[in-house]
Amino acid sequence: MNQARNLIRRLFSRHTGSLLPLVMLGVLTGIAASLVMMSFLLILNATLGGLNGNNLEDFESLAWYWQLGLPVLGSALLILLYHFTPRNWQSVGLAYVLERLQFGQGRIPAGNIGFQFVAALVALGSGHSVGREGPAVHMGAGIASQVGQVTGSPPSQLRLLLGCGTAAAISAAFNTPLAGVLFAMEVVLMEYSLLGFAPIIAAAITASALTGALLGEHAILEPVQLSLASYQDIPGLLITGLWVGLLAVLFQRLVLVFVRVPLKSRSLRLLLAGTITGVLALAAPQILGSGYDTINIMLNEGLPWLLLLVILAGKLLATAAAIGLGVPGGQIAPTLMLGVCAGGIAGALIPGTSDPALYALLGMAAMMSAVLHAPLAAIATVLELSLSAESMLPAMIVVLGANLLCQHGFHLPSLVITQLRVRGQELQTHPVRTALAQRYLSELADMSLVHWNGKGVPPVTRAPVLIVQRDQHYYLLAAAQLDENTSAEELDKLLTPGRRLQLLEQDMSLLEALRSLQGEPGAGFLVPVRRGQGLVTRSRLVRMLTEEGGLY
């Protein structure tokens, strides 16, 4: 097993700076993520089919006591699952992926992936108001992390592979490769790079093709053809964008209200989420589950605006409770349903000549974009799910209004960043600091080190530098500065604070390293690497930051 792993590592590390190995890793990630997502979808669809028949999301047809009790039962099963799962495997979702990406070198434990797999099945199968997208991102990124660790990828490549896994999982689960690529770039990696596009696209295409070949067509939303009837409706679209933006603000505020509910016990929080969802389902059973059946009905047949208002209110509370109280599911599908209800209400009440279903479709994109700060991914998601390219221009108008209100009117970060801030973790969003925070010293380490304890005759070495250990400190000296006649007194004069090295117990990001060097006269770092220790000097950091392409 170890021999095979070492062979794989040599294969992919031979040309670490070239594009072809990254594309090959993207394809490998796409295959692995696709297989996992197909397994997840088959089990989930079998569970929902057993409950609701051929219409998998038809929770409305269940008896009232099932509508009330199913989410509570799901909460009870989740409590048992949490009880028997090690604590270090229990973190889930998109926020956890971003946390591992920036603070954990992109390493996601295999046990954590398995927990997300089972927990998401329970939450989605029991009708909790969550989506499958967050679990898909988590599982795809986790599989990618495992692929990267097996192949010995450095942290920067591991980070890129998490983007590949995200795109592959979304593409496999929803047959939306373009949306998967944009979501990975816009929400997970938070940057666009030419180097990243090729492997991420390769992963998305591979996952989509393999899933389509094995499962056949599995589109979630039925295709619709909707277009703007008249440019005179553009003011109405702007109003719709502002209306959806206000709902996005309210949604985030409600999530924080439930996050801050004074219940420390996870069991009580999960039971409260299940109870709230079950009670609300008695008034509006459409809120149960992801809600794709209701979205399809609204886009193809339409619903009365008063019913949409009831569903919107119930879904808003149920989803905020589920996310805020810790139900392990995603938030994209619920935001799409919130958006379709809000857009449908706007289309029914705002004067205009366009089909109200168009407003419902645009509301989906606006809500997703405003909540996640992902305008391109939101537009691509709606366009790919609906196959309605004519809605591109009006979608851009509505998304613009919603995003402006949330980001510049209320200065709200995305929901994912808000969730991390509640945990006391602040993501770097400035592009330069983000790049520095997501690359690590081990990628710059020089392995040709010669150590000397400072006693006796200095060793004869061809290495240009020498690491001298004295009084539990390490110093960096040029080998040319020493010879066999160097006395102890002369050596002491050379071992100045400016030549001292920081001995690190674990790898450090470039951002942390630069902060550590601020105001310090040290020469650099001794970094733990796979084969022992590596050296990163202050001058090496400066060259990396100032040379063309040094960060990539």
PyMOL commands that set and color helices and strands:
alter all, ss='L'
color gray80, all
select helices_A, chain A and resi 2-13+19-52+59-61+64-83+87-89+93-103+110-125+133-150+155-174+177-188+194-215+231-259+266-283+285-287+292-300+305-325+332-349+356-372+375-386+389-409+415-422+431-437+441-444+479-481+488-494+497-499+510-517+538-546
alter helices_A, ss='H'
color red, helices_A
select strands_A, chain A and resi 451-452+465-470+473-478+500-503+524-529+532-537
alter strands_A, ss='S'
color yellow, strands_A
deselect
rebuild
show_as cartoon
